[in-house]
């Protein structure tokens, strides 16, 4: 009986260690924790290490379409980057959606498997950052990054009016 119980507990622990990103909605805040970005992720699929959904750009960013996101459960090491840990690495078609056509630009985000913690007393984020994004071109040019805290749910209505996406503004020299 003890062996069966130990085997069952081991399987549950092992299964939980592979269930990285949760299904749900996640918003992005600046590294200071004071600014919410206009886009937010809706994770609709998380199975077998594959994570998928969409970056909602239409609700608060004013874009005509949302951007698909797809990636995989991953743990990123602390190699000097501001955000790391257990979560998911997601390719995001944010730049294509912003131009409503193929741009040759890529936004890739690591996102924690849990929202960042907020102090009940102060309302400020505490602890480690919950996301990190990097941007580049099809030619291999790296042109930026951003990181910050990961919120649970979509941004509050009116809170993000006029705010940029989590990828920031596209550099003018890369615009058409």
ChimeraX attribute file (.defattr): number of C-alpha atoms within 10 A of each C-alpha:
attribute: neighborCount
match mode: 1-to-1
recipient: residues
	/A:1	6
	/A:2	7
	/A:3	8
	/A:4	9
	/A:5	10
	/A:6	11
	/A:7	12
	/A:8	12
	/A:9	12
	/A:10	12
	/A:11	12
	/A:12	11
	/A:13	11
	/A:14	11
	/A:15	11
	/A:16	10
	/A:17	10
	/A:18	15
	/A:19	21
	/A:20	24
	/A:21	25
	/A:22	21
	/A:23	17
	/A:24	15
	/A:25	20
	/A:26	22
	/A:27	24
	/A:28	30
	/A:29	25
	/A:30	17
	/A:31	19
	/A:32	12
	/A:33	19
	/A:34	12
	/A:35	16
	/A:36	25
	/A:37	23
	/A:38	27
	/A:39	30
	/A:40	27
	/A:41	24
	/A:42	21
	/A:43	19
	/A:44	14
	/A:45	16
	/A:46	21
	/A:47	15
	/A:48	10
	/A:49	15
	/A:50	18
	/A:51	24
	/A:52	23
	/A:53	21
	/A:54	19
	/A:55	25
	/A:56	24
	/A:57	21
	/A:58	16
	/A:59	16
	/A:60	23
	/A:61	21
	/A:62	14
	/A:63	17
	/A:64	12
	/A:65	18
	/A:66	22
	/A:67	22
	/A:68	19
	/A:69	24
	/A:70	20
	/A:71	19
	/A:72	20
	/A:73	25
	/A:74	23
	/A:75	17
	/A:76	17
	/A:77	11
	/A:78	10
	/A:79	8
	/A:80	7
	/A:81	10
	/A:82	15
	/A:83	21
	/A:84	21
	/A:85	18
	/A:86	21
	/A:87	24
	/A:88	28
	/A:89	25
	/A:90	23
	/A:91	19
	/A:92	25
	/A:93	22
	/A:94	28
	/A:95	20
	/A:96	19
	/A:97	20
	/A:98	21
	/A:99	14
	/A:100	14
	/A:101	9
	/A:102	11
	/A:103	18
	/A:104	12
	/A:105	21
	/A:106	20
	/A:107	21
	/A:108	21
	/A:109	23
	/A:110	26
	/A:111	33
	/A:112	29
	/A:113	21
	/A:114	16
	/A:115	20
	/A:116	21
	/A:117	18
	/A:118	15
	/A:119	10
	/A:120	8
	/A:121	6
	/A:122	8
	/A:123	10
	/A:124	12
	/A:125	21
	/A:126	13
	/A:127	10
	/A:128	17
	/A:129	25
	/A:130	27
	/A:131	31
	/A:132	25
	/A:133	21
	/A:134	16
	/A:135	21
	/A:136	16
	/A:137	14
	/A:138	10
	/A:139	8
	/A:140	10
	/A:141	10
	/A:142	13
	/A:143	13
	/A:144	15
	/A:145	16
	/A:146	16
	/A:147	24
	/A:148	26
	/A:149	29
	/A:150	28
	/A:151	23
	/A:152	15
	/A:153	15
	/A:154	20
	/A:155	21
	/A:156	11
	/A:157	9
	/A:158	9
	/A:159	13
	/A:160	17
	/A:161	13
	/A:162	12
	/A:163	15
	/A:164	16
	/A:165	21
	/A:166	25
	/A:167	22
	/A:168	13
	/A:169	10
	/A:170	14
	/A:171	9
	/A:172	7
	/A:173	6
	/A:174	10
	/A:175	8
	/A:176	6
